[in-house]
Amino acid sequence: MVQTIRILLVDNHALFRESLRHLLQAESEFQVVGSCSSIEESLAIIEQEHVDIILLDYDEHGLAFQKRARRLGFKGRILIVTDNVKEQEMICALEYGASGIFLKSGTSLQLLEEIHKVMNGKPSLDPKAMRIVISIATARSSYPEASRDWSAREHAVLEAMLEGRKNREIAEKLKISLSSVKSIIHQLFGKTGVRTRSQLVRVILERGFEIDKSLRH
């Protein structure tokens, strides 16, 4: 039996919220438990309802909402769904626990796929966001010694992961076996002290692990 995914919509555009509600309610595995435009309304909902994932439009109140939701003990996922997001806002959203960023220019089908990806513990980043994450990871050097022990293969797998590639796609790109990819990913988890891909992305942002520029194609 497929478990229902309980969703909260937070967006200050009523027409978009209604359109999104209709899209999600048409899928049997989704249940929209709330739809609102303000921080106070959304916080009241997560106090009263079990919410698996919040689709959050990231305006000037986005970060404040994330902080307050976590203080309330919210353990679910947060997927940023927005028209545009500034670089610093993007960084803050990810560092404060957002599981991904999806731009409204994407298709309905892509959004549904990203919701499932996030619920499965995988990071979801729009290509534009992904480029910025990779750029930041390369530029930061707060803990440069942390990545010096990584092999060239580990760097290559990491960058492929940040590009949003699945394990099989990574194997094909690097011309290695699927089991090798899984093994390397577990090595990366061990070296960074994380358990999931989304946690790995956040660690890269927070600690500044460097990606070897020589591996870029």
C-alpha angles and dihedrals in degrees: 000000000000113000115235115245109221112213135193119199118209114181132128093222108087095195092053091048092052093047091049092047091054091048093051097041089056088067112080095216094056129079121183104214096178145005122193146145106219138065093235093052093047094048090051090053096051089050091055103032136049105244123188098186137009120210100208129190104217108225127146089295096052098098092045089053093051092051094047093045091054091047088055088056099255107170100177131101127277119208115188110223109183147141093241138342129202119238095250092046089051092053092047093048092054095041091053094053110277110153094211151335124244122183118220089233087077123095128262091248091052091052092052089050092050092051090055091046092053092046088054090057097257124132115249117204131166110236090252091052091046092055090053092048091052091047092051093046089053096044100046116085104172090126104019092157091064095073099037091089092055117106124235088251092054090051090050094049091047093053091047089052090051089052087061096251120155120233094263091049090050090051091051094046094049095035094234133122123277090239089055091053092051091048093050092048090053089050089054090049089052094048093049097037096238136123105205140043093245090054089050091055091051092048090053090054096044100043101030100233107188124236114215105250091204089071094061116111 
